[in-house]
């Protein structure tokens, strides 16, 4: 299966993908799993969004989207601390809100209680985070990251409940997260975790780790804080928090022949000794959305826009351009997915292009088209979901032809 560049071909490819996901009761789908109807990452909500986008573009009738939405909203939805931007109430609400954006007034009865639940859960999770910080304990990544934590919840709230108290509560907790904490007399960032990147204590990470990624690290909170700041939605200390994270990223920037890069993560010993080469270097790994230079560069791009920092804006654009054109990084990308493949790189580059000016905007637009070309020789994932599945590829390809009506890619914190 290949991707063409013309708008008509992009639409045709998206339709082909959607047709593979035509029936929500197909035998090859995990319809008996309790997560299926409420996982944006891997399940039905992402497929529903693809069909909603096709209907919004006038390419297909809305009936198929409604079938999928019936599946999404047809079973009890998980709420509470185990949810996040990609699972449970926020994931289901994102699909329903996307449909409501296309058909104003529709799905209101299903969406309203979910919105109330998400706000209540956000407040509860913020209270838990403050209790932890009061006790001077270290966070888990799931407290603050994009996939499971406050950054992901904030991404939903920023676009669907921007004037509510829950968003400001989330922003306040993330601001406090940037305050340094001391371990055994050693000051470390407030987001430093005592586990490895799996969320478990690991021998490879004695003393824990500092995570840079947009999916699981501090770039997620940076992107949310910056976007809210740029929109004039602020809490005390927010600008300073953005500057603090930027300064940390600056201090760990790696200069390579191909351009600036960052570690995926650093160990406690590396934080102490600051070696020239870190073990988990982004210079030798793919420049993906989840981890890597492209996702971090877009977070810094958003921060530069919020801060009015033209120098940082240019650096972020240069990093993004270099990351997706560097042959050493290019060979590390091996699929078309949103999470770590060409679909994600395409959306990051296209969104950055809308905020860039002059030659950078032209270059980024050209690269967004080229990144779709590169997907032609890479496999389209077989799974149905958004992050690592074909629904995400379909959404990204369709977005190259028509602006997303559902704002689905706000879940990635890139816009």
Secondary structure, 3 states (H helix, E strand, C coil): CCCCCCHHHHHHHHHHHHHHCCCCCCCCCCCCCCCHHHECCCCHHHHHHHHHHHHHCCCCCCHHHHHHHHHHCCCCCCCCCCCECCECHHHHHHHHHHHHHHCCCCCHHHHHHHHHHHHHHHHHHHHHHHHHHHCCCCCCHHHHCCCCCHHHHHHHHHHHCCCCHHHHHHHHHHHHHCCCEEECCEEECCCCECCCCCCCCCHHHCCCEEECCCCCCHHHHHHHHHHHHHCCCCCCCHHHHHHHHHHHHHHCCEEECCEEECECEEEHHHHHHCCCCCCCEHHHCCCCCCCCHHHHHHHHHHHHHHHCCHHHHHHHHHHHHHHHHCHHHHCCCCCCCCCCCHHHHHHHHHHHHHHCCHHHHHHHHHHHHHHHHHHHHCCCCCCCCCCCCHHHHHHHHHHCCCCCCCCHHHHHCCC
